[in-house]
Amino acid sequence: MKNQKTMKTQNTTNFATLHFAIDDLELINQALCRLLIFTKNEDKKSEISRMIWQISQAINPELYEGADSNLMNS
């Protein structure tokens, strides 16, 4: 029973709503891009790429209108 509960919590994604200035998002995005360059762990690269995608979309939503949402989830 304990393993089932652990499996459930591992599959649950938590969300938070934050408010950032566009300048702050651009700074965070730059830092993530640099981190992506120097990261050797492929799993972490995937997570960082996903975060870059989400922040880029928040900075310039008009560029991503109609974009494939699968890219965001990959």
NORBEL-V702746 format. One record per pair of residues at least 24 apart in sequence whose ideal C-beta (glycine too) atoms are under 10 Angstrom apart, sorted by the first residue. I is the first residue (numbers start at 1). J is the second residue. D is the distance in whole Angstrom. If there is no record, write none. Layout:
BEGIN
<<I;J;D> <I;J;D>>
END
This chain:
BEGIN
<<20;55;9> <20;58;8> <20;59;10> <22;58;8> <22;59;6> <22;60;9> <23;59;10> <24;55;10> <25;54;10> <25;55;5> <25;56;9> <25;58;6> <25;59;5> <25;60;10> <26;55;8> <26;56;10> <26;59;6> <28;52;9> <28;55;6> <28;58;10> <28;59;10> <29;53;10> <29;54;10> <29;55;5> <29;56;6> <29;58;9> <29;59;7> <30;55;10> <32;56;10> <46;74;7> <49;74;8> <50;74;7>>
END
